[in-house]
Amino acid sequence: MEQFKGKVWVLGDDIDTDIIIPTEYLALPTVEDMKQYGFSPLRPELAGQIGEGDIIVAGSNFGCGSSREQAPEIIKALKVKCVIAKSFARIFFRNSINNGLLLIENDKIQDAVKEGDEIEVTLGEKITYNGTDYEIHSLPDNLMEIINAGGLVEAMKKRNGVK
């Protein structure tokens, strides 16, 4: 099983897509141009502090609101390894998978972890924090294929032998 560690950024419940990337920045030409404004209504400094491989841990209903695909694209552009939340909005969940962003549901870790701490994830098995294991379920193989390929388009190219 794949394992990785990351520094934690803790967010609350109902983080909607307007918090992830506010509407006024959607007119910028690329996701790379937009990423610096990620989470700016909530914490203007956060996008500049997130490092490659970091992990966002949030509460319930992460990604609620509009169905804009830029929301998971921004998180991925910030090089976040995964988002762990108590629950995800359904459209955000699917948009994230289609864009190659790993999401993990767990209803206990957010209440235990502190921002800046490190957690270890063993995909399909557990999250380990301060010596305690928090069980997680594995995503179906077809969804992991999409995530591992970097998104749905890349997964279909790979599956169909297109370069």
C-alpha positions as CSV (number, residue, x, y, z in Angstrom):
1,M,0.0,0.0,0.0
2,E,1.1,3.5,-0.8
3,Q,2.1,5.6,2.3
4,F,2.8,9.3,2.6
5,K,3.2,11.9,5.3
6,G,2.2,15.5,5.2
7,K,1.9,18.7,7.2
8,V,-1.7,19.4,8.1
9,W,-3.8,22.5,7.4
10,V,-7.1,22.4,9.4
11,L,-10.3,23.9,8.0
12,G,-13.9,23.8,9.3
13,D,-17.3,22.7,8.0
14,D,-19.0,23.8,4.9
15,I,-15.9,25.1,3.0
16,D,-17.6,26.0,-0.2
17,T,-16.2,26.4,-3.7
18,D,-16.5,30.2,-3.3
19,I,-14.0,30.0,-0.4
20,I,-11.7,27.6,-2.3
21,I,-11.6,30.0,-5.3
22,P,-13.7,33.2,-5.3
23,T,-15.7,34.0,-8.4
24,E,-13.8,37.2,-9.2
25,Y,-10.6,35.2,-9.9
26,L,-12.2,32.8,-12.3
27,A,-11.6,35.3,-15.1
28,L,-7.8,34.9,-14.7
29,P,-6.3,33.0,-17.7
30,T,-5.0,29.8,-15.9
31,V,-5.3,27.8,-12.7
32,E,-1.7,28.8,-12.0
33,D,-2.7,32.4,-12.1
34,M,-5.7,31.7,-9.8
35,K,-4.0,29.5,-7.2
36,Q,-2.5,32.3,-5.1
37,Y,-6.1,33.4,-4.3
38,G,-7.1,29.9,-3.0
39,F,-9.0,30.1,0.3
40,S,-8.5,33.9,0.4
41,P,-12.0,34.8,1.8
42,L,-11.2,32.5,4.8
43,R,-7.5,32.9,5.2
44,P,-5.8,35.2,2.6
45,E,-2.3,33.9,3.5
46,L,-3.1,30.2,3.3
47,A,-2.3,29.6,-0.4
48,G,1.1,31.1,0.1
49,Q,1.8,28.9,3.1
50,I,0.7,25.5,1.8
51,G,3.7,23.4,0.7
52,E,4.0,20.6,-1.7
53,G,2.7,17.4,-0.2
54,D,0.7,19.1,2.6
55,I,-2.7,17.7,3.6
56,I,-5.9,19.6,4.2
57,V,-8.1,18.3,7.0
58,A,-11.6,19.6,7.1
59,G,-15.0,19.1,8.6
60,S,-18.3,18.2,6.9
61,N,-19.6,19.1,3.5
62,F,-16.2,20.2,2.0
63,G,-16.7,21.6,-1.5
64,C,-20.3,22.5,-1.2
65,G,-21.7,25.3,-3.4
66,S,-21.2,25.6,-7.1
67,S,-20.0,22.8,-9.3
68,R,-16.9,24.8,-10.7
69,E,-14.1,22.5,-11.6
70,Q,-11.6,25.1,-10.7
71,A,-12.0,24.4,-7.0
72,P,-10.3,21.0,-7.0
73,E,-7.9,22.2,-9.7
74,I,-6.7,25.0,-7.4
75,I,-6.1,22.6,-4.5
76,K,-4.2,20.3,-6.9
77,A,-2.2,23.3,-8.3
78,L,-1.2,24.2,-4.7
79,K,0.3,20.6,-4.7
80,V,-1.8,19.4,-1.8
81,K,-1.4,15.6,-1.5
82,C,-4.9,15.0,-0.4
83,V,-8.0,16.4,1.3
84,I,-9.3,14.5,4.3
85,A,-12.8,15.6,5.5
86,K,-15.7,14.3,7.4
87,S,-17.8,14.4,4.2
88,F,-17.6,16.0,0.7
89,A,-20.2,17.6,-1.5
90,R,-21.1,15.1,-4.1
91,I,-20.3,17.2,-7.2
92,F,-17.0,18.4,-5.7
93,F,-16.1,14.8,-5.0
94,R,-16.6,13.7,-8.6
95,N,-14.9,16.8,-10.0
96,S,-11.9,16.1,-7.7
97,I,-11.6,12.5,-8.9
98,N,-11.9,13.7,-12.5
99,N,-9.1,16.2,-11.9
100,G,-6.8,13.7,-10.1
101,L,-7.2,15.1,-6.6
102,L,-7.2,12.4,-3.8
103,L,-10.1,12.8,-1.3
104,I,-10.4,10.7,1.9
105,E,-13.4,10.6,4.2
106,N,-12.8,10.2,7.9
107,D,-15.1,11.6,10.6
108,K,-12.7,11.6,13.5
109,I,-9.2,12.9,12.5
110,Q,-10.3,16.6,12.2
111,D,-11.3,16.6,15.9
112,A,-7.9,15.2,16.9
113,V,-5.3,16.9,14.7
114,K,-3.8,20.3,15.2
115,E,-2.7,22.5,12.4
116,G,1.0,22.2,11.6
117,D,1.2,18.6,12.8
118,E,2.2,15.8,10.6
119,I,0.0,12.8,9.7
120,E,0.7,9.6,7.8
121,V,-1.7,8.1,5.4
122,T,-1.7,4.5,4.3
123,L,-4.0,4.4,1.4
124,G,-7.1,2.2,1.8
125,E,-6.2,1.4,5.4
126,K,-5.5,4.2,7.9
127,I,-4.4,7.6,8.9
128,T,-1.8,7.6,11.7
129,Y,-1.6,10.6,14.1
130,N,0.3,10.7,17.4
131,G,0.4,6.9,17.6
132,T,-3.3,6.5,17.0
133,D,-4.7,4.9,13.8
134,Y,-7.9,6.1,12.2
135,E,-9.4,3.7,9.8
136,I,-10.2,4.7,6.3
137,H,-11.8,2.9,3.4
138,S,-10.2,2.4,0.0
139,L,-11.6,4.0,-3.1
140,P,-12.7,1.6,-5.9
141,D,-9.9,0.6,-8.3
142,N,-11.4,2.5,-11.2
143,L,-11.3,5.8,-9.2
144,M,-7.8,5.2,-8.0
145,E,-6.8,4.6,-11.7
146,I,-8.1,8.1,-12.5
147,I,-6.3,9.7,-9.5
148,N,-3.1,7.9,-10.2
149,A,-3.2,9.0,-13.9
150,G,-3.6,12.6,-12.9
151,G,-7.3,12.9,-13.9
152,L,-9.9,11.4,-16.1
153,V,-8.6,12.6,-19.4
154,E,-5.1,11.2,-18.7
155,A,-6.6,7.9,-17.5
156,M,-8.6,7.5,-20.7
157,K,-5.5,8.3,-22.8
158,K,-3.5,5.7,-20.9
159,R,-6.2,3.1,-21.1
160,N,-6.6,3.7,-24.9
161,G,-2.9,3.9,-25.7
162,V,-3.1,7.5,-26.7
163,K,0.0,9.7,-26.1
